Each structure stands twice: as structure tokens, then as C-alpha cells.
Amino acid sequence: NAGVTQTPKFQVLKTGQSMTLQCAQDMNHEYMSWYRQDPGMGLRLIHYSVGAGITDQGEVPNGYNVSRSTTEDFPLRLLSAAPSQTSVYFCASSYSSLNEKLFFGSGTQLSVL
Amino acid sequence: RKEVEQDPGPFNVPEGATVAFNCTYSNSASQSFFWYRQDCRKEPKLLMSVYSSGNEDGRFTAQLNRASQYISLLIRDSKLSDSATYLCVVNGGYGGATNKLIFGTGTLLAVQP
């Protein structure tokens, strides 16, 4: 059972480049979310989804897009990378919207130069 | 005021010591409370949920005080392997919605031999 698979583990971008962080889960979870973690800031919610076709913004959505075409996949797109988006990104999923337990991917270390 | 606040530490304690962390939250409508553990450069993992009546799991005890809006985590007989960052997590947040989890910045525990 793979759980939550997040790729890539590391990425370096130049300012203005775009990229997609991939997230897939094989637990049939309805709830999926993306967080970023910065020193002294804790994990902050970027976007989340309560099911296929349904997404909503979190605390820090600007500069990011998401879509949820299937239950399994929840990619995060950076449209035009900025140095302020340098961070560690975590994808997470849970069975219910009330998040009885979040399962996290192993994280992506993103650097924007 | 932050929605979830924790003392960042670090808490440096000897093996065998008892250590307690507190966490305050601002949304009185919050209904779900958790402690997560995060090892250095790893993803967060659920340590335990926090119930109104308090709950215990081995050396770990979690308590909730709704009147004062704080939760606590007590670790007895600390082990070297308990060294990690402990994240307080509360549901609730933006606009009163209760289906989003808010993470504290974490408390760093270092158990010394």
C-alpha cells in the first residue's frame, strides 16, 4: 500500500518558470490538500479538495492552481514561480473532510532562484 | 493573534524526564484537535487525537480545555527517540468553516542522554 505519493522530492526553478507538483493517493480518500511549510510559519494550507471536481482555497492560494479530476490525483501547479514560493510542500489526504487523520506525502523541497 | 499558538521551544530535557507542551487556539467553534509529530526533514505523522475527556496512549497524555481554549500534551519517561517537533492541529479557520485544519508552528523537543 503506497499511501500518498508525492513527486518530485527536490526541484529548482528559475523565476517565472512553471511546474506541477504531483500527488496521488491509493486509499480512496475524499479529502486532499496541499500545504507549504516555512521556518517559523508552520504548515499553511494552500488549496484543498473534498472530492473529485471540488476544490477550494486555503490560507495562501495566490500563485497556485489545483484541479481534482479523479479521486486519486491532486496536482499543484505553480503558474509563474517566484522566490517567495521557495518552501517545502506537502500533499496530504484523509478519509473524511473533518480530517480524522491526515496522511502526508514525503514532501517536495522547492527552490526558486 | 494566530489561530493556533505554540511555544516553539526548544525544550531540552534529560532522558526519563516528564515534559508538557501547551497549545492555544482562537476559534471557539473548533471541534477536532490533534497532536502530530514531525521528525527533521520528514513529513508530519499523527501522534494522537485529543478528546474532550482527555486521552492517554502509553507515555503520552493529551488533554483539552474548551473553556480556556487550549490543548496539552504530556510525555512521561522521555526517550531519545521522542526528539522531534510536535505540532498542535485544530480544525476550523477561515470564515468560520470547520473543515480545514490549522497547524501550529510546532514545539521542538530535544531529549538528552
Interface residues (C-beta under 8 A of the other chain):
Chain A: S33 Y35 G40 M41 G42 L43 R44 L45 Y48 V50 G58 E59 F90 S97 L98 N99 E100 K101 L102 F104 G105 S106 G107
Chain B: V4 P8 Q31 S32 F34 Y36 R41 K42 E43 P44 K45 L46 S49 L87 N91 G93 Y94 T98 N99 K100 L101 I102 F103 G104 T105 G106
